[in-house]
Amino acid sequence: MASHIFLLSTPFLVFSLLAYASFLASFAYSATGAEVANGRKEAEALLEWKVSLDNQSQSLLSSWAGESPCNWFGISCDKSGSVINISLPNSSLRVTHLYSLHLFSNRLSGNLPRDVCLGGLLSYFAAFENYFTGPIPKSLKNCSSLVRLRLERNQLSGNISEAFGTHPHLNYMDLSDNELHGELSLKWEQFNNLTAFKISGNKISGEIPAVLGKATQLQVLDLSSNQLVGRIPKELGNLKLIELALNDNRLSGDIPFDVTSLRHLERLGLAANNFSATILKQLSKCSKLIFLNISKNRFTKLYFHQNKSLP
């Protein structure tokens, strides 16, 4: 049975419940405030997580039994008997039934859990707004069950082109504001359900791949603040984009497709590139556009109507 787990301790990582309010919130507190009842709820949640581990890992937690977790290995409690810290460094725990892991908005550091998708069931992984370093876990590359991935605003590094494989169910991925490098040479035609891809604020290089246009469900594409070069591929005109952010790169040329094909477009950022040709000849037909930034380029004319230009 898949488990919804909100805390995982791996070698070199100790996740404090003092800082992790959402973990404590996952324990339903008794309406009367009875400490014993609360301890039982905490024990039940911890035992549920233990069951998600493989047999070898469960044997390392043999003391985890009964209704009072305060005497269990790696568990610390306050005077009231409530769990305040779980410390299991160097325990090499292997999670095989993990479905959901939320570690976001803390002060966690070190590497992300290496075997986070060991059991092949992980669907939701959120570790944004921390201080994680190192590469994206290799177990995510073939994690075909993944639905939502949020790792933005960390210090992750490594080659993005080697980090992902086939993800037919993935619909949201945000890797913004890290130190990732490499090119966007992913198997985009196999991202059948991806609606949002954000990787701004990294060191991504090369050109925008034409095959990105095969991610047909894509609505939000943010590639801003990277080191991308070349022209915008015409295949992006096949997408039903609502937001397109390409600002702060080294892109050049013109928009190679009729911008009116992006009839759903609401936000368009092209600032701080090397665009110099005429652009957006039929911009006035984008009736849903509410934000446009084309500053810091080399434009000579802007056409806002098909037959009228502004000097």
Secondary structure, DSSP 8 states (H G I E B T S, - for coil): --EE------TT---BTTT-HHHHHTS---TT--HHHHHHHHHHHHHHHHHTB-HHHHHHTTT--SS-GGGSTTEEE-TTS-EEEE--TT----BSSEEEEE--SS--EEE--TTTTTTS---EEE--SSEEEE---GGGTT-TT--EEE--SSEEEEEGGGT----TT--EEE--SSEEEE-----GGG-TT--EEE--SSEEEEE--GGGGG-TT--EEE--SSEEEE---GGGGGS--SEEE--SSEEBS---S-GGG-TT--EEE--SSB--S-B-TTGGG-TT--EEE--SS--S-EEEETTEEE-
